[in-house]
Amino acid sequence: MVRENEIRENEVAVSPPEPVDAGLTFIGRTRTPWESRLMCPRQGRHDGPLCRIEIFEPWVPALAGVEAFERLEVLYWLDRSRRDLVLQSPASNGKVHGTFSLRSPVRPNPIGSSIVLLEGVEGNVLLVRGLDCLDGTPLLDLKPDRSLFKPIAPPQPGDFETGDAAEAKHCQKA
């Protein structure tokens, strides 16, 4: 097993520019059983342990209506992840993959996402299954799973663009 922050055979790290964060606001934090990346699951499981997502003030009212959805998309900031690998060897066998072809937490902007099952809401806390992040990971956003969500706002022209017509229109602008 690879230790945390170890470079595996054939992996490539770069010296990234000094980070300039986009002014993100952490809206909460996760509470999971995992304190170490070595113990954390690689992908969340819907039959995994019950985890908690704590929402901070003043964002608690934004939870109104969330209980109507079976699944939520959770976006979080992988604050303890490296940000410098461009080639990674997840199998530790020397074969490398580009960071953007992996769901690794090691990425230039360490944004993680999970589709979780919503088990309950208790005030400012969501009870969920399916997280794959460390305890205390900062929360960026919550959204209904797009496969369950139907827009509430009236349609707009782009909602009806399909196939090659939309693609050709986009390419002409470039």
C-alpha positions as CSV (number, residue, x, y, z in Angstrom):
1,M,0.0,0.0,0.0
2,V,1.3,3.5,-0.8
3,R,1.8,5.9,2.0
4,E,0.1,9.3,2.0
5,N,1.8,11.8,-0.4
6,E,4.2,9.2,-1.7
7,I,5.1,9.4,-5.4
8,R,4.6,6.0,-7.1
9,E,6.7,4.6,-9.9
10,N,6.4,6.7,-13.1
11,E,4.1,9.3,-11.5
12,V,4.9,12.9,-12.4
13,A,4.5,15.9,-10.1
14,V,4.8,19.5,-11.3
15,S,5.3,22.8,-9.4
16,P,1.9,24.4,-9.6
17,P,1.5,28.1,-9.6
18,E,0.6,29.6,-6.2
19,P,-3.1,28.9,-5.7
20,V,-5.5,31.8,-6.1
21,D,-8.7,30.5,-4.8
22,A,-11.9,31.6,-6.5
23,G,-13.4,33.0,-3.3
24,L,-15.3,29.9,-2.5
25,T,-17.4,29.8,0.7
26,F,-17.5,26.6,2.7
27,I,-21.2,26.1,3.6
28,G,-20.6,23.2,6.0
29,R,-18.5,20.1,6.7
30,T,-18.8,16.4,6.4
31,R,-18.7,13.9,9.4
32,T,-17.4,10.5,8.2
33,P,-15.7,7.6,10.0
34,W,-12.4,8.2,8.0
35,E,-9.5,10.1,9.5
36,S,-6.9,8.9,6.9
37,R,-7.0,8.7,3.1
38,L,-5.6,5.2,3.5
39,M,-8.8,4.1,5.2
40,C,-11.2,6.1,3.2
41,P,-13.1,4.2,0.4
42,R,-12.1,5.0,-3.2
43,Q,-15.8,5.5,-4.1
44,G,-18.7,6.0,-1.9
45,R,-21.3,3.2,-1.5
46,H,-25.0,3.6,-1.1
47,D,-24.9,0.7,1.4
48,G,-21.9,2.3,3.2
49,P,-21.9,3.9,6.7
50,L,-24.3,6.6,7.7
51,C,-22.5,9.9,7.5
52,R,-23.5,13.5,8.4
53,I,-23.3,16.7,6.5
54,E,-23.4,19.7,8.8
55,I,-24.6,23.0,7.2
56,F,-23.4,26.2,8.7
57,E,-25.4,29.4,9.3
58,P,-26.5,31.4,7.4
59,W,-27.0,28.5,4.9
60,V,-29.4,26.4,6.9
61,P,-32.6,27.8,5.3
62,A,-31.2,26.7,1.9
63,L,-32.1,23.1,3.0
64,A,-35.8,23.8,2.6
65,G,-37.3,21.2,0.2
66,V,-34.1,19.0,0.1
67,E,-36.0,16.1,1.8
68,A,-38.0,15.7,-1.4
69,F,-35.0,14.1,-3.1
70,E,-33.8,10.6,-2.7
71,R,-30.3,11.4,-3.9
72,L,-28.1,14.5,-3.7
73,E,-24.9,15.5,-5.4
74,V,-22.4,16.7,-2.8
75,L,-19.4,18.8,-3.8
76,Y,-16.6,19.2,-1.3
77,W,-13.1,20.6,-1.1
78,L,-10.4,17.9,-0.6
79,D,-8.4,20.1,1.7
80,R,-5.8,17.5,2.6
81,S,-5.0,16.4,-1.0
82,R,-1.9,17.1,-3.0
83,R,-2.4,19.4,-6.0
84,D,0.7,18.7,-8.0
85,L,0.4,15.4,-9.8
86,V,-0.3,15.4,-13.6
87,L,0.4,11.7,-14.1
88,Q,-0.7,9.1,-11.5
89,S,-0.3,5.4,-11.0
90,P,-3.4,4.3,-9.0
91,A,-2.6,0.6,-9.2
92,S,1.0,1.2,-8.1
93,N,2.2,-0.9,-11.0
94,G,4.1,1.8,-12.9
95,K,1.3,2.4,-15.5
96,V,0.3,6.0,-15.4
97,H,-2.9,7.9,-16.2
98,G,-3.5,11.6,-16.6
99,T,-5.1,13.2,-13.6
100,F,-8.1,14.3,-15.6
101,S,-8.8,10.7,-16.6
102,L,-9.1,9.6,-12.9
103,R,-11.4,10.3,-10.0
104,S,-8.4,10.6,-7.7
105,P,-8.5,13.3,-4.9
106,V,-5.1,14.5,-6.1
107,R,-5.9,17.2,-8.6
108,P,-5.0,20.9,-9.3
109,N,-8.4,22.0,-7.8
110,P,-9.2,19.3,-5.3
111,I,-13.0,19.3,-5.7
112,G,-14.7,16.0,-4.8
113,S,-18.2,14.9,-5.6
114,S,-20.4,12.1,-4.5
115,I,-24.0,11.1,-5.3
116,V,-25.4,10.2,-1.9
117,L,-28.6,8.7,-0.6
118,L,-30.5,11.0,1.7
119,E,-31.5,9.1,4.8
120,G,-32.9,12.0,6.8
121,V,-32.7,15.7,7.8
122,E,-32.3,16.8,11.4
123,G,-32.2,20.5,11.6
124,N,-29.0,21.6,9.9
125,V,-27.7,18.1,9.5
126,L,-28.2,15.7,6.5
127,L,-27.9,12.0,7.2
128,V,-26.5,10.4,4.1
129,R,-24.8,7.2,2.7
130,G,-22.3,7.2,-0.1
131,L,-19.6,9.8,0.9
132,D,-16.0,9.0,0.2
133,C,-14.2,11.8,2.0
134,L,-12.3,12.4,5.2
135,D,-14.0,13.5,8.4
136,G,-14.2,17.3,8.6
137,T,-13.9,17.8,4.8
138,P,-15.2,21.3,3.9
139,L,-18.5,21.4,2.0
140,L,-18.8,23.5,-1.2
141,D,-22.4,22.8,-2.4
142,L,-25.4,20.4,-2.5
143,K,-27.7,19.8,-5.4
144,P,-30.5,17.4,-6.2
145,D,-29.1,14.5,-8.3
146,R,-29.6,15.8,-11.9
147,S,-31.3,12.5,-13.0
148,L,-34.1,13.2,-10.4
149,F,-34.4,16.9,-10.9
150,K,-36.8,18.7,-13.2
151,P,-36.2,22.5,-13.6
152,I,-38.7,24.7,-11.8
153,A,-37.9,27.8,-13.9
154,P,-39.6,28.3,-17.3
155,P,-37.8,26.8,-20.3
156,Q,-35.3,28.9,-22.3
157,P,-34.2,28.5,-26.0
158,G,-31.0,26.5,-25.2
159,D,-33.1,23.8,-23.4
160,F,-34.4,22.6,-26.8
161,E,-31.1,22.6,-28.8
162,T,-30.0,19.1,-29.7
163,G,-27.5,17.3,-32.0
164,D,-25.4,18.8,-34.7
165,A,-27.3,22.1,-35.0
166,A,-26.2,23.2,-31.5
167,E,-22.7,21.9,-32.0
168,A,-22.3,23.8,-35.3
169,K,-23.5,27.0,-33.7
170,H,-21.0,26.6,-30.9
171,C,-18.1,25.9,-33.2
172,Q,-18.8,29.0,-35.3
173,K,-18.3,31.2,-32.2
174,A,-14.9,29.7,-31.4
